[in-house]
Amino acid sequence: MAPRLQLEKAAWRWAETVRPEEVSQEHIETAYRIWLEPCIRGVCRRNCKGNPNCLVGIGEHIWLGEIDENSFHNIDDPNCERRKKNSFVGLTNLGATCYVNTFLQVWFLNLELRQALYLCPSTCSDYMMGDGIQEEKDYEPQTICEHLQYLFALLQNSNRRYIDPSGFVKALGLDTGQQQDAQEFSKLFMSLLEDTLSKQKNPDVRNIVQQQFCGEYAYVTVCNQCGRESKLLSKFYELELNIQGHKQLTDCISEFLKEEKLEGDNRYFCENCQSKQNATRKIRLLSLPCTLNLQLMRFVFDRQTGHKKKLNTYIGFSEILDMEPYVEHKEPSKSQTRKPKCGKGTHCSRNAYMLVYRLQAQERPNTTIQVPAFLQELVDRDNSKFEEWCIEMAEMRKQSVDKGKAKHEEVKELYQRLPAGAEPYEFVSLEWLQKWLDESTPTKPIDNHACLCSHDKLHPDKISIMKRISEYAADIFYSRYGGGPRLTVKALCKECVVERCRVLRLKNQLNEDYKTVNNLLKATVKGSDGFWVGKSSLRSWRQLALEQLDEQDGDADQSSGKMNGNTLNKDESKEERKEEEEELNFNEDILCPHGELCISENERRLVSKEAWSKLQQYFPKAPEFPSYKECCSQCKILEREGEENEALHKMIANEQKTSLPNLFQDKNRPCLSNWPEDTDVLYIVSQFFVEEWRKFVRKPTRCSPVSSVGNSALLCPHGGLMFTFASMTKEDSKLIALIWPSEWQMIQKLFVVDHVIKIMRTEGGDANLSETQYISEPKLCPECREGLLCQQQRDLREYTQATIYVHKVVDNKKVMKDSAPELNVSSSETEEDKEETKPDGEKDPDFNQSNGGTKRQKISHQNYIAYQKQVIRRSMRHRKVRGEKALLVSANQTLKELKIQIMHAFSVAPFDQNLSIDGKILSDDCATLGTLGVIPESVILLKADEPIADYAAMDDVMQVCMPEEGFKGTGLLGH
């Protein structure tokens, strides 16, 4: 037994013999003395849980002894943010802007480019006022060149360890949360920069991009027949190198420049020979730029997936790249015949996607570039702000240290006076004491509400979360921090001790009473002295009693919901109360819905008066039913009515099933497309009526009888028919049921017919040629029919998260691919059986079962369409069959997005998918499903050209990427 339980049992031993009304002040102090055992500081090394005298291990150790000043604050040394001597300045990553920061650093280290940008005229003269800078507002660059100027100046002379490029990123309109293709960014920005600088008058500025990054090569085609050479000159700003299948950078360059043979169907038309001839084609490097950008094509297009994939292969490259063997001059040199040599400092990477090489020159450019005066003044101002920030942070650190030292002195002074001996004492929340000793959080007012009982006094069970401190320390705490209530020795609660005494006595008596009740239950109850008790309650009364006593014993937990300002979750407390209310208390299992004795004797048992008296001691509020108590009269009436209704329903169902056997089994039904010869008239009812009637006939005790045909759902507000003869033979055939004349006579006897709808066949035309005509009664309402069609079309174009089905077709047969998972769970249970039945008397909102006359209510056209959509919803539902895949789609979704869903469901790449619906090929990937006629419950046929056996088992070095928006909508494409 745990020490706490042993202590509690010993301390409360007197409660077994003392009656609740006999509890004295001495007993109260004994009860609260459960946890008031002395804790000798020095022996104890940690907080003794539940002992209010133990003041060790509550957080005081951080204040005792010598303390490091750094522990008084969480402010980093501002000097850590300072740029170190002879080091570069970094750039802050704003989320996914590493590709931007990388190129900014590369361009900054290009001294010629930096010098040219410094020479660009700036509009910051508007920002300047007199001989200085306006102090009331920050400088905001207006152009891309000004942003680069300011960034480069900060990178060159800032005192900060890193700077924030958010202004530059914002000016370009880039999304900081989206990773972009670095190669594409480099191309687009260089194009934008070149276009911007082309307007400058200074040629050193205007031509800097071409001078630094532009090279020249030629596409050379040589005819094998006549030797004629054709050249096409072209400039380049980077070389795009294929890395697939290569391990060294030199191999990638060699493949880029390799000779290609033009033969067969790919022969070259020679102007000299005036015919197609075999030829060779290659690229000749004519000149290289000062800065050579080599783009490693890690992202390639995958035809099977329709997306980019990344190549994570290793590529080796050297710090010094000998390009002499690759460049063709006008007098050929011996160097062109030798292979390039790898320089020193060879590296290998599987992630590098761009390599930047700078042309070696005999004379290195001046590495000292002077920052223009106006830019240096801006940098100086930013450096001044940084120094002010450093001073402010240092002052905050000093203040934190001063506060920490003061707190240190306070704790050392008060902690020695916290223990309460024979002097007056008070109780304070342990949680508050721990927060007082925590240097990271400001001390809040004392809050002792969490330890109060329902009588607003100190509950004995809450002593475990309290600490007993001296009155001297308590006076200082309340004077400095406030709060309350103050809990002295007068706060001990007599009522809680008395209740605890009663509960403990009952717990000790429970085992004996359990045996007594079991013996009493064995005796037969005679006469009218017994009491009715639920069988379920008798089986679990001991457990119920124990739980009830535990709830009473732990009632203090519910007395207050606050601890230092933290309140209990209202939603959680409401949910707990709701669950408790739903649980049946003792003997409530024999209550009927009206609160009386239930009529079922199988659920209850008669017990003796003595047994009931024992049970009542534990459940004084339990409902009491003497043996002479009559059952609920209302339940008896309802039981008789229910039995009569069930018998009546069975009789009605049997009569209707016998009268309409073919309609029930759906045999020998007439068809409009193949009109039967033995009749000239057919009657029409709603298919919904037929399904509801069949449901009732199958299970008459679970469903209400169908009393009305409800043909008003097939008519418009004007009384006209909503379907044409042609539509009833095709798309609307699922909404109606055709009735033989003999069946119609029986339907009129069995049901209330609100409207008669029939189709008649007549012969017409001249004497030589007869023509069959079909007339409906009532006639078609063209206006409402057109409105219904328009509404249906709008619904089909605006649906969201609707279900469609896809069949994979092989050799024009629908088959199932076992490797793709089923998205819908099929069941052998019929849909009618799965639908929830409604209790007697409850009206079905989807069907009119009123017993009124045939007079229709006046309803608006809009309300009618909404009503009719409810009626026909289930009738139009497609039943998923084995082998189909169900997908959730929306009308505004594109065909390409649907193909991606199909790819994951069937393992067929988008380019290999041939989709069709109702014989129409779906080919426009940009079109929406709504415009393509894909509606809810549609079935799309899929035929695959080249199915992939295992899409998930693609090479792990290939990472499939989703379609990218790229730099659409940014300032890079605006130029």
VENNORJO-V932772 format. One record per residue. N is the residue number from 1. RES is the residue in one small letter. PSI is psi in whole degrees, 0 to 359 (NA if undefined). Layout:
n:res:psi
N:RES:PSI
N:RES:PSI
//
This chain:
n:res:psi
1:m:137
2:a:150
3:p:321
4:r:317
5:l:322
6:q:316
7:l:317
8:e:317
9:k:320
10:a:320
11:a:328
12:w:14
13:r:329
14:w:338
15:a:342
16:e:336
17:t:344
18:v:129
19:r:154
20:p:321
21:e:351
22:e:5
23:v:130
24:s:177
25:q:325
26:e:321
27:h:321
28:i:313
29:e:326
30:t:317
31:a:317
32:y:347
33:r:0
34:i:316
35:w:3
36:l:40
37:e:140
38:p:141
39:c:116
40:i:113
41:r:135
42:g:322
43:v:320
44:c:134
45:r:353
46:r:167
47:n:119
48:c:109
49:k:131
50:g:353
51:n:108
52:p:347
53:n:342
54:c:115
55:l:27
56:v:139
57:g:26
58:i:10
59:g:5
60:e:342
61:h:334
62:i:346
63:w:350
64:l:140
65:g:194
66:e:139
67:i:135
68:d:135
69:e:332
70:n:342
71:s:351
72:f:359
73:h:163
74:n:29
75:i:123
76:d:155
77:d:120
78:p:338
79:n:342
80:c:340
81:e:2
82:r:142
83:r:131
84:k:156
85:k:136
86:n:32
87:s:162
88:f:165
89:v:136
90:g:177
91:l:139
92:t:133
93:n:117
94:l:6
95:g:284
96:a:41
97:t:25
98:c:328
99:y:326
100:v:312
101:n:323
102:t:312
103:f:328
104:l:319
105:q:321
106:v:316
107:w:327
108:f:323
109:l:353
110:n:101
111:l:323
112:e:318
113:l:319
114:r:317
115:q:320
116:a:321
117:l:325
118:y:333
119:l:349
120:c:135
121:p:147
122:s:151
123:t:11
124:c:1
125:s:330
126:d:332
127:y:333
128:m:146
129:m:110
130:g:232
131:d:3
132:g:193
133:i:142
134:q:126
135:e:342
136:e:351
137:k:155
138:d:155
139:y:133
140:e:109
141:p:145
142:q:338
143:t:169
144:i:320
145:c:319
146:e:323
147:h:316
148:l:321
149:q:311
150:y:319
151:l:314
152:f:321
153:a:319
154:l:318
155:l:334
156:q:317
157:n:13
158:s:149
159:n:352
160:r:155
161:r:331
162:y:157
163:i:166
164:d:117
165:p:21
166:s:327
167:g:317
168:f:316
169:v:320
170:k:321
171:a:329
172:l:351
173:g:32
174:l:148
175:d:114
176:t:346
177:g:2
178:q:124
179:q:132
180:q:168
181:d:117
182:a:323
183:q:317
184:e:320
185:f:316
186:s:315
187:k:311
188:l:320
189:f:321
190:m:322
191:s:318
192:l:317
193:l:318
194:e:319
195:d:323
196:t:317
197:l:343
198:s:345
199:k:358
200:q:148
201:k:325
202:n:119
203:p:331
204:d:333
205:v:317
206:r:324
207:n:12
208:i:323
209:v:315
210:q:321
211:q:324
212:q:325
213:f:350
214:c:127
215:g:184
216:e:135
217:y:173
218:a:139
219:y:115
220:v:126
221:t:127
222:v:125
223:c:130
224:n:340
225:q:308
226:c:350
227:g:7
228:r:137
229:e:127
230:s:131
231:k:144
232:l:108
233:l:145
234:s:145
235:k:154
236:f:151
237:y:347
238:e:156
239:l:125
240:e:114
241:l:131
242:n:129
243:i:353
244:q:124
245:g:4
246:h:155
247:k:341
248:q:148
249:l:323
250:t:326
251:d:322
252:c:319
253:i:319
254:s:319
255:e:323
256:f:325
257:l:6
258:k:157
259:e:137
260:e:134
261:k:133
262:l:102
263:e:167
264:g:229
265:d:346
266:n:22
267:r:159
268:y:137
269:f:111
270:c:126
271:e:329
272:n:316
273:c:344
274:q:39
275:s:166
276:k:131
277:q:156
278:n:141
279:a:174
280:t:148
281:r:140
282:k:172
283:i:132
284:r:124
285:l:120
286:l:322
287:s:149
288:l:147
289:p:169
290:c:324
291:t:114
292:l:117
293:n:121
294:l:110
295:q:118
296:l:116
297:m:79
298:r:336
299:f:118
300:v:160
301:f:131
302:d:116
303:r:328
304:q:324
305:t:341
306:g:14
307:h:177
308:k:152
309:k:148
310:k:136
311:l:119
312:n:31
313:t:150
314:y:140
315:i:128
316:g:140
317:f:156
318:s:161
319:e:329
320:i:123
321:l:120
322:d:106
323:m:0
324:e:318
325:p:344
326:y:345
327:v:129
328:e:122
329:h:176
330:k:310
331:e:103
332:p:142
333:s:164
334:k:336
335:s:337
336:q:343
337:t:344
338:r:159
339:k:149
340:p:148
341:k:143
342:c:127
343:g:181
344:k:160
345:g:53
346:t:137
347:h:165
348:c:132
349:s:146
350:r:3
351:n:340
352:a:130
353:y:358
354:m:134
355:l:133
356:v:120
357:y:141
358:r:137
359:l:128
360:q:133
361:a:158
362:q:321
363:e:118
364:r:141
365:p:160
366:n:122
367:t:352
368:t:112
369:i:126
370:q:130
371:v:131
372:p:154
373:a:316
374:f:326
375:l:321
376:q:327
377:e:323
378:l:320
379:v:319
380:d:321
381:r:319
382:d:322
383:n:325
384:s:318
385:k:320
386:f:318
387:e:321
388:e:321
389:w:319
390:c:319
391:i:319
392:e:316
393:m:322
394:a:321
395:e:320
396:m:320
397:r:319
398:k:318
399:q:320
400:s:322
401:v:318
402:d:317
403:k:320
404:g:320
405:k:319
406:a:319
407:k:324
408:h:316
409:e:322
410:e:315
411:v:316
412:k:324
413:e:311
414:l:327
415:y:327
416:q:337
417:r:2
418:l:315
419:p:139
420:a:121
421:g:240
422:a:348
423:e:165
424:p:147
425:y:167
426:e:164
427:f:135
428:v:146
429:s:131
430:l:320
431:e:321
432:w:318
433:l:319
434:q:322
435:k:328
436:w:325
437:l:354
438:d:116
439:e:346
440:s:346
441:t:140
442:p:144
443:t:128
444:k:168
445:p:153
446:i:136
447:d:108
448:n:13
449:h:331
450:a:343
451:c:8
452:l:147
453:c:185
454:s:347
455:h:11
456:d:35
457:k:174
458:l:121
459:h:140
460:p:326
461:d:345
462:k:2
463:i:332
464:s:340
465:i:15
466:m:164
467:k:138
468:r:119
469:i:165
470:s:153
471:e:329
472:y:312
473:a:323
474:a:320
475:d:318
476:i:317
477:f:312
478:y:329
479:s:327
480:r:323
481:y:344
482:g:192
483:g:198
484:g:192
485:p:155
486:r:134
487:l:97
488:t:191
489:v:338
490:k:348
491:a:358
492:l:134
493:c:115
494:k:320
495:e:320
496:c:324
497:v:318
498:v:317
499:e:321
500:r:321
501:c:317
502:r:317
503:v:318
504:l:321
505:r:318
506:l:322
507:k:318
508:n:329
509:q:344
510:l:315
511:n:318
512:e:317
513:d:328
514:y:317
515:k:320
516:t:315
517:v:320
518:n:320
519:n:321
520:l:329
521:l:340
522:k:336
523:a:148
524:t:134
525:v:127
526:k:154
527:g:206
528:s:28
529:d:357
530:g:175
531:f:145
532:w:131
533:v:138
534:g:138
535:k:321
536:s:320
537:s:321
538:l:324
539:r:330
540:s:19
541:w:325
542:r:315
543:q:320
544:l:318
545:a:317
546:l:317
547:e:321
548:q:320
549:l:323
550:d:322
551:e:318
552:q:322
553:d:327
554:g:25
555:d:341
556:a:334
557:d:333
558:q:358
559:s:329
560:s:147
561:g:21
562:k:145
563:m:107
564:n:44
565:g:352
566:n:123
567:t:154
568:l:150
569:n:121
570:k:320
571:d:319
572:e:318
573:s:322
574:k:319
575:e:320
576:e:317
577:r:323
578:k:317
579:e:321
580:e:323
581:e:328
582:e:336
583:e:135
584:l:135
585:n:178
586:f:132
587:n:7
588:e:354
589:d:352
590:i:13
591:l:139
592:c:172
593:p:340
594:h:5
595:g:11
596:e:182
597:l:130
598:c:159
599:i:346
600:s:113
601:e:347
602:n:341
603:e:0
604:r:167
605:r:146
606:l:124
607:v:163
608:s:165
609:k:323
610:e:317
611:a:320
612:w:323
613:s:319
614:k:316
615:l:325
616:q:335
617:q:327
618:y:335
619:f:71
620:p:338
621:k:8
622:a:144
623:p:138
624:e:129
625:f:100
626:p:162
627:s:333
628:y:357
629:k:128
630:e:153
631:c:167
632:c:124
633:s:325
634:q:320
635:c:325
636:k:317
637:i:315
638:l:325
639:e:316
640:r:317
641:e:320
642:g:317
643:e:320
644:e:319
645:n:318
646:e:317
647:a:321
648:l:317
649:h:317
650:k:319
651:m:316
652:i:315
653:a:318
654:n:318
655:e:316
656:q:324
657:k:321
658:t:324
659:s:331
660:l:65
661:p:319
662:n:325
663:l:325
664:f:318
665:q:358
666:d:43
667:k:148
668:n:47
669:r:142
670:p:160
671:c:133
672:l:324
673:s:340
674:n:74
675:w:128
676:p:146
677:e:337
678:d:11
679:t:152
680:d:3
681:v:138
682:l:144
683:y:156
684:i:134
685:v:165
686:s:135
687:q:331
688:f:321
689:f:316
690:v:316
691:e:319
692:e:322
693:w:317
694:r:322
695:k:318
696:f:318
697:v:323
698:r:316
699:k:77
700:p:336
701:t:346
702:r:346
703:c:157
704:s:148
705:p:148
706:v:117
707:s:341
708:s:144
709:v:321
710:g:43
711:n:353
712:s:338
713:a:341
714:l:358
715:l:157
716:c:172
717:p:339
718:h:0
719:g:6
720:g:157
721:l:143
722:m:0
723:f:143
724:t:165
725:f:320
726:a:319
727:s:329
728:m:345
729:t:348
730:k:258
731:e:332
732:d:7
733:s:337
734:k:349
735:l:346
736:i:160
737:a:131
738:l:138
739:i:134
740:w:153
741:p:321
742:s:322
743:e:324
744:w:321
745:q:320
746:m:323
747:i:322
748:q:332
749:k:326
750:l:334
751:f:161
752:v:119
753:v:112
754:d:324
755:h:137
756:v:124
757:i:126
758:k:157
759:i:129
760:m:141
761:r:130
762:t:152
763:e:135
764:g:184
765:g:185
766:d:185
767:a:328
768:n:334
769:l:119
770:s:146
771:e:130
772:t:132
773:q:150
774:y:124
775:i:135
776:s:151
777:e:114
778:p:166
779:k:165
780:l:140
781:c:99
782:p:320
783:e:311
784:c:327
785:r:316
786:e:320
787:g:321
788:l:317
789:l:318
790:c:318
791:q:319
792:q:320
793:q:319
794:r:319
795:d:321
796:l:333
797:r:347
798:e:12
799:y:154
800:t:142
801:q:50
802:a:163
803:t:131
804:i:169
805:y:144
806:v:129
807:h:132
808:k:130
809:v:129
810:v:122
811:d:43
812:n:23
813:k:143
814:k:121
815:v:166
816:m:136
817:k:117
818:d:334
819:s:343
820:a:137
821:p:149
822:e:133
823:l:341
824:n:142
825:v:121
826:s:162
827:s:149
828:s:346
829:e:136
830:t:157
831:e:327
832:e:323
833:d:330
834:k:340
835:e:144
836:e:128
837:t:154
838:k:144
839:p:161
840:d:138
841:g:347
842:e:130
843:k:144
844:d:120
845:p:343
846:d:0
847:f:137
848:n:114
849:q:24
850:s:153
851:n:16
852:g:182
853:g:192
854:t:1
855:k:124
856:r:150
857:q:153
858:k:117
859:i:154
860:s:161
861:h:321
862:q:316
863:n:326
864:y:316
865:i:318
866:a:320
867:y:317
868:q:327
869:k:325
870:q:320
871:v:319
872:i:358
873:r:310
874:r:332
875:s:331
876:m:359
877:r:131
878:h:134
879:r:118
880:k:132
881:v:170
882:r:131
883:g:349
884:e:152
885:k:127
886:a:131
887:l:144
888:l:123
889:v:169
890:s:158
891:a:328
892:n:7
893:q:141
894:t:162
895:l:325
896:k:319
897:e:324
898:l:321
899:k:327
900:i:320
901:q:317
902:i:325
903:m:317
904:h:332
905:a:325
906:f:358
907:s:41
908:v:124
909:a:151
910:p:323
911:f:344
912:d:5
913:q:127
914:n:110
915:l:144
916:s:153
917:i:123
918:d:40
919:g:356
920:k:131
921:i:134
922:l:111
923:s:338
924:d:103
925:d:334
926:c:346
927:a:150
928:t:160
929:l:328
930:g:317
931:t:336
932:l:357
933:g:17
934:v:111
935:i:166
936:p:142
937:e:9
938:s:155
939:v:118
940:i:134
941:l:133
942:l:126
943:k:126
944:a:134
945:d:308
946:e:82
947:p:141
948:i:126
949:a:317
950:d:92
951:y:326
952:a:344
953:a:30
954:m:161
955:d:131
956:d:348
957:v:351
958:m:120
959:q:118
960:v:129
961:c:146
962:m:162
963:p:141
964:e:143
965:e:339
966:g:217
967:f:28
968:k:131
969:g:359
970:t:172
971:g:345
972:l:328
973:l:351
974:g:348
975:h:NA
//
